[in-house]
Amino acid sequence: MTQEAGGLFGGVFARGAAAAEVGDAAWLRALLDAEAALARAQASVGLIGRGDAEAIAAACVPGRFDPDRIGAAAAGGGNPVIPLVKELTAAVSGDAARHVHKGATSQDIMDTAAMLVSRRACAAVLADAAALTDGLADLAGAHRDTAMAGRTLLQQALPTTFGVVAAGWLHALDGAAARLAEVAEGRLAAQLGGAAGTLASLGDSGPDVVAAYARELGLAEPVLPWHTDRGRVAELAGALGGMCGAVGKAARDVTLLAQTEVGEVSEQGGPGSGGSSTLPHKRNPVAAVSALACAERAPGLVGTLLGAMVQEHQRAAGSWHAEWLPLTELLRATGSAVAWLGASVERLRVDAARMRANLDLTGGLLLAERVTTALAPELGRMRAHELVKAACAQAVDSGGDLADVLARHLEGRRSPEEVAGLLDPAGYLGSAGAFVDRALAAHRSGGRP
């Protein structure tokens, strides 16, 4: 049913602990967990005997069933639950066999299994995300005051610090993790509605069975069956997509900062890490690139799951089926993206000297705003702006430093030393340090204002 963690592309797209929670073995385990829980729930309200329930649960051993065989047989009924129930019934001895899958429809088991798979995979994603954000917190703290060029529209704009850049990644990922945890812990619900959402075959016991079923599985108890209300799946997709977006933003920044012409960060690895098949001199940011590759799969997968929300009547004709693989792949892609970014952060080397050198590339132009602000009380804002603008143009045309040009323009108003001080990037970092402190405090407290 699903691509396993190995294979030709598994090394890149099946990274991290979540990959093992979404393969065929994980789905089969979840389907059988759902069937076992259904039997126990019905026994708890007296619909079937406890011995029968335990006989069914005892047969729900994944090793007894072949996912490939079940997957091939799924073509006959349009889902893998039908052949699985047939094989499970045959594996249960005695009268207990007649209670297998009692009152349920295939979608009940499939949806419930999807929630179990999602919960287990999300737990793995969140564990990897916790390690990643702790690493980012260390990085932000270590470089709280490391000045670098802030870039807007890919151009140098004003000085910032690498600490506040890393803090931005951290805060975004903390928020994404909080949203994913909220969905994983509170919105993943058991599904049990029977053939058309009324549980008619269970008589008046339906709500009690649903409650017991949810308790058995540790899933949320739904108010009513949600066969064609796919809000839960959409919320999960959105949270996973948000996590991929936060990962992708950080990974994109790493790849840009690692460009040869920028050279402000690099990934340090062992022999063979980051190499090229053709160019022996290259040191590619492979972990960040791989994180991006995984994260960029998310929008299409999320879009498919959102599109599948529009379903027919009480049971869908195709839209529900369309969710299975995209959800599986989205869980895997998110886990892989998080794990890869964690590897990138762990390997990241920050070149503070190169950051300082890049700040000096424009000969002080980066600090033009600061000079304007300093002169405004004396000259007025407009006159100060025009003076500095003219000085910048002269510096660009002559290829000289802004400090030398300004010293001539401001002779008698500012000494060369004062002009040089105004053009020191370290003196114009605003609240960058305070913002780093706030992000670190929020991370430590587990909150996200």
C-alpha positions in Angstrom: 0.0 0.0 0.0 2.8 2.4 0.8 6.4 2.9 -0.2 8.6 1.4 2.6 11.4 3.4 4.2 14.1 1.8 2.1 14.4 1.7 -1.7 16.3 3.9 -4.1 15.0 7.2 -2.6 14.7 6.1 1.0 18.0 7.5 2.1 16.8 11.0 1.3 13.0 10.8 1.7 12.7 8.4 4.6 14.9 10.0 7.2 14.2 10.1 10.9 12.0 8.0 13.3 8.7 8.9 11.6 9.5 6.8 8.5 9.2 3.6 10.4 5.7 4.6 11.7 4.1 5.0 8.3 5.1 1.9 6.2 3.0 -1.1 5.4 4.0 -2.8 8.7 2.8 0.2 10.7 -0.5 0.4 8.8 -1.1 -3.3 9.3 -0.4 -3.0 13.0 -2.8 -0.1 13.2 -5.6 -1.9 11.3 -5.3 -4.9 13.6 -5.2 -2.7 16.7 -8.4 -1.1 15.6 -10.1 -4.6 15.1 -8.9 -5.8 18.5 -10.0 -2.6 20.2 -13.5 -2.9 18.6 -13.9 -6.4 20.0 -12.8 -5.3 23.5 -15.0 -2.2 23.4 -18.1 -4.4 22.5 -17.2 -6.8 25.3 -17.0 -4.0 27.8 -20.6 -3.0 27.2 -21.8 -6.6 27.0 -22.4 -7.0 23.3 -20.0 -9.9 23.0 -18.3 -12.1 25.6 -14.9 -11.2 27.0 -13.5 -14.5 25.9 -14.6 -13.9 22.4 -13.0 -10.4 22.4 -9.7 -11.8 23.7 -9.8 -14.6 21.1 -10.1 -11.9 18.4 -7.4 -9.7 19.9 -5.1 -12.7 20.2 -5.4 -13.3 16.5 -4.5 -9.7 15.7 -0.8 -10.4 15.3 0.7 -8.6 12.4 3.2 -11.4 11.6 0.3 -13.6 10.6 -0.7 -11.4 7.7 1.1 -10.5 4.5 0.6 -6.8 3.5 1.5 -7.5 -0.1 -1.2 -10.2 -0.4 -3.8 -8.1 1.4 -2.9 -5.1 -0.8 -3.3 -7.1 -4.0 -6.7 -8.4 -2.8 -7.8 -4.9 -1.9 -8.5 -4.3 -5.6 -11.6 -6.5 -5.3 -13.4 -4.2 -2.8 -11.5 -0.9 -3.1 -9.8 -1.0 0.3 -7.4 -3.3 2.3 -9.8 -3.8 5.2 -12.1 -6.2 3.3 -9.4 -8.9 2.6 -7.9 -8.3 6.1 -11.2 -9.0 7.8 -11.6 -12.1 5.8 -8.2 -13.4 6.8 -8.7 -12.3 10.4 -12.0 -14.1 10.6 -10.4 -17.3 9.4 -7.6 -16.9 12.0 -10.1 -16.7 14.9 -11.1 -20.0 16.3 -14.6 -21.1 17.4 -17.7 -18.9 17.8 -15.6 -15.8 18.4 -15.0 -15.6 14.7 -18.6 -14.4 14.1 -17.9 -11.3 16.1 -14.9 -10.1 14.1 -15.6 -6.6 12.7 -19.0 -6.6 14.3 -21.1 -3.5 13.5 -18.2 -1.8 11.7 -17.7 -0.8 8.1 -14.3 -0.8 6.3 -14.0 3.0 6.6 -14.4 2.8 10.4 -11.3 0.6 10.6 -9.3 2.4 8.0 -10.0 5.9 9.4 -9.2 4.7 12.9 -6.0 3.1 11.7 -5.1 6.3 9.9 -5.5 8.2 13.2 -3.3 5.6 15.0 -0.6 5.8 12.3 -0.8 9.6 12.4 -0.5 9.8 16.2 2.5 7.5 16.3 4.2 9.2 13.4 3.5 12.7 14.9 5.1 11.5 18.2 8.2 10.7 16.3 8.2 14.0 14.4 7.7 15.9 17.6 10.6 14.1 19.3 12.9 14.9 16.5 11.6 18.5 16.4 12.4 18.9 20.1 16.0 17.9 19.5 16.1 20.2 16.5 14.8 23.2 18.4 17.1 22.6 21.3 20.0 22.7 18.9 18.7 25.9 17.4 18.4 27.4 20.9 22.0 26.7 21.5 23.0 28.2 18.2 21.0 31.3 18.8 22.4 31.8 22.2 26.0 31.2 21.1 25.6 33.8 18.3 23.4 36.3 20.1 25.6 39.2 19.2 27.3 37.9 16.1 26.7 40.7 13.5 25.9 39.9 9.9 24.1 41.5 7.0 20.4 41.4 7.1 19.0 40.8 3.6 15.7 41.9 2.0 14.8 41.0 -1.5 18.1 39.1 -1.6 20.1 42.4 -1.1 22.0 43.6 1.9 19.7 45.9 3.9 20.7 46.6 7.5 22.9 44.8 10.1 21.3 42.0 12.1 22.8 39.1 14.1 23.0 35.5 13.3 21.5 35.0 16.8 18.3 36.6 15.8 18.2 34.8 12.5 18.5 31.4 14.3 16.0 32.6 16.9 13.6 33.3 14.1 14.0 29.7 12.9 13.6 28.4 16.4 10.4 30.4 17.2 8.8 29.3 13.9 9.5 25.7 14.6 8.4 25.9 18.2 5.1 27.3 16.9 4.7 24.6 14.3 5.5 21.9 16.8 2.9 23.3 19.3 0.2 23.3 16.6 1.1 19.8 15.5 1.0 18.6 19.1 -2.4 20.2 19.7 -3.8 18.3 16.7 -2.1 15.0 17.5 -3.2 15.1 21.2 -6.7 16.4 20.8 -8.1 16.0 17.3 -7.2 12.5 16.3 -10.4 10.6 16.9 -11.7 7.1 16.7 -14.1 6.4 13.8 -17.1 4.1 14.3 -20.4 4.7 12.4 -21.2 1.5 10.6 -22.4 1.3 7.1 -24.1 4.7 6.9 -23.1 6.5 10.1 -25.9 5.3 12.4 -24.5 2.2 14.0 -27.9 0.7 13.6 -26.6 -2.9 13.9 -25.6 -2.2 17.5 -29.0 -1.1 18.6 -29.0 1.4 21.4 -25.4 0.6 22.4 -23.7 2.6 19.7 -22.6 5.6 21.7 -21.4 3.4 24.5 -19.4 1.3 22.1 -17.8 4.4 20.5 -16.8 5.7 23.9 -15.2 2.4 24.9 -13.6 2.1 21.5 -11.9 5.5 21.8 -10.7 4.7 25.3 -9.2 1.4 24.2 -7.2 3.1 21.5 -6.3 6.3 23.4 -8.0 8.4 20.7 -10.4 11.2 21.1 -14.1 10.3 21.3 -16.0 11.9 18.4 -19.4 13.5 19.0 -20.7 11.6 16.0 -19.2 9.6 13.1 -17.1 11.7 10.7 -17.1 9.6 7.6 -17.6 12.6 5.3 -16.5 15.3 7.7 -12.8 15.4 7.0 -11.9 18.4 9.2 -9.7 16.3 11.4 -7.6 15.1 8.4 -7.5 18.7 7.1 -6.3 20.1 10.4 -3.6 17.4 10.6 -2.5 18.1 7.0 -2.3 21.9 7.8 -0.2 21.3 10.9 2.1 19.0 9.1 2.3 21.5 6.2 3.1 24.2 8.6 5.9 22.2 10.1 7.3 21.6 6.6 7.1 25.3 5.9 9.0 26.2 9.0 11.7 23.6 8.2 11.9 24.7 4.6 12.4 28.4 5.5 15.3 27.6 7.8 16.8 25.2 5.3 16.5 27.7 2.5 18.4 30.3 4.5 21.2 27.8 5.3 21.6 27.0 1.6 21.7 30.7 0.7 24.2 31.5 3.5 26.4 28.6 2.4 26.8 29.8 -1.2 30.4 30.3 -2.1 30.0 34.0 -2.6 28.4 34.4 0.8 30.2 31.7 2.8 28.8 32.6 6.2 27.8 29.1 7.2 28.8 25.6 6.1 27.9 22.0 7.0 30.8 20.1 8.5 30.6 16.3 7.9 32.8 13.2 7.7 34.6 11.9 4.6 32.3 11.8 1.6 29.8 14.2 3.2 28.6 17.0 1.0 30.7 15.9 -2.0 30.0 16.2 -5.7 30.2 13.3 -8.2 32.1 15.6 -10.6 33.7 18.5 -8.7 36.2 17.4 -5.9 36.4 20.9 -4.4 32.7 21.2 -3.5 31.2 21.0 0.0 27.5 21.0 -0.5 25.0 21.7 2.3 23.5 18.2 1.8 21.4 18.1 4.9 19.8 21.4 4.3 19.2 20.6 0.7 17.6 17.3 1.7 15.4 19.0 4.3 14.2 21.4 1.5 13.5 18.5 -0.8 11.3 16.8 1.8 9.6 20.0 2.9 8.8 21.1 -0.7 6.7 17.9 -1.2 4.2 19.2 1.5 2.1 21.7 -0.5 1.0 19.2 -3.1 0.2 16.6 -0.5 -1.7 19.1 1.7 -3.6 20.3 -1.3 -4.7 16.8 -2.1 -6.0 16.2 1.4 -7.8 19.5 1.4 -9.4 18.8 -1.9 -10.6 15.4 -0.6 -12.8 17.2 2.0 -15.6 17.7 -0.5 -17.4 14.3 -0.2 -20.7 12.8 -1.2 -23.6 12.1 1.2 -22.8 9.7 4.1 -19.8 7.8 2.5 -17.5 9.1 -0.2 -17.0 7.7 -3.6 -13.3 8.1 -4.1 -12.3 11.2 -2.1 -11.9 9.2 1.1 -9.7 6.7 -0.7 -7.6 9.5 -2.1 -6.4 10.4 1.4 -4.5 7.3 2.3 -1.3 7.7 0.3 -1.0 11.5 0.5 -1.4 11.4 4.3 1.2 8.6 4.6 3.6 10.5 2.4 3.0 13.8 4.2 3.8 12.2 7.5 6.9 10.7 6.1 8.0 13.9 4.4 7.5 16.0 7.5 9.5 13.6 9.7 12.2 13.4 7.1 12.4 17.2 6.7 12.7 17.7 10.5 15.3 15.0 10.8 17.4 16.5 8.0 17.3 20.0 9.3 18.3 18.6 12.7 21.4 17.1 11.0 22.1 20.4 9.3 22.0 22.3 12.5 24.2 19.8 14.2 26.8 20.1 11.5 26.6 23.8 11.0 29.7 25.9 11.2 29.2 29.7 11.5 31.9 31.9 10.1 31.7 35.1 12.1 34.7 36.6 10.4 33.1 36.1 7.0 29.9 37.7 8.2 31.9 40.7 9.3 33.7 40.9 6.0 30.4 40.8 4.1 29.1 43.6 6.2 32.0 45.7 4.9 31.4 44.8 1.3 29.4 48.0 0.5 31.8 50.3 2.2 29.4 51.5 4.9 26.3 51.9 2.7 24.5 49.4 5.0 24.5 52.1 7.8 23.1 54.9 5.7 19.9 54.8 7.7 21.8 55.2 11.0 23.6 58.3 9.7 20.3 59.9 8.5 18.7 59.2 11.9 21.7 60.7 13.7 21.7 63.9 11.6 18.0 64.4 11.6 17.7 66.3 14.9 20.3 68.8 13.7 19.5 69.1 10.0 15.9 68.0 9.8 14.8 64.7 8.4 14.5 65.7 4.8 17.8 67.6 4.6 19.6 64.8 6.4 18.1 62.3 4.0 19.1 64.2 0.9 22.7 64.7 2.3 23.2 61.1 3.0 21.6 60.0 -0.3 24.0 62.3 -2.2 26.9 60.9 -0.2 25.9 57.3 -0.9 25.6 58.1 -4.7 29.0 59.7 -4.6 30.5 56.7 -2.8 29.0 54.3 -5.3 30.2 56.3 -8.3 33.7 56.8 -7.0 34.0 53.3 -5.6 35.1 54.8 -2.3 34.0 54.3 1.3 30.9 56.1 2.6 32.9 57.1 5.6 35.4 59.2 3.5 32.6 60.9 1.5 30.6 61.6 4.7 33.6 63.0 6.5 33.9 65.6 3.7 30.2 66.4 3.7 30.1 66.7 7.5 33.3 68.5 8.1 32.8 70.8 11.0 29.7 68.9 12.2 31.1 65.4 12.8 34.7 64.3 13.3 36.0 61.4 11.1 36.0 59.2 14.3 32.3 60.1 14.9 31.5 59.2 11.3 33.3 55.9 11.6 31.4 55.2 14.8 28.1 55.8 13.1 29.1 53.3 10.4 30.1 50.5 12.8 27.5 47.7 12.2 27.9 46.4 15.8 26.4 49.7 17.1 23.2 49.5 15.0 21.7 46.2 15.9 18.6 47.6 17.6 16.8 45.1 19.7 18.3 42.0 18.1 19.8 40.8 21.3 16.5 41.3 23.2 14.6 39.4 20.6 17.0 36.5 20.9 16.5 36.5 24.6 12.7 36.5 24.2 12.8 33.6 21.8 15.0 31.6 24.1 12.8 32.3 27.1 9.7 31.3 25.1 11.4 28.1 24.0 12.4 27.2 27.6 8.9 27.9 28.9 7.3 25.9 26.1 5.1 28.8 25.1 4.7 30.8 21.9 3.3 34.3 22.3 
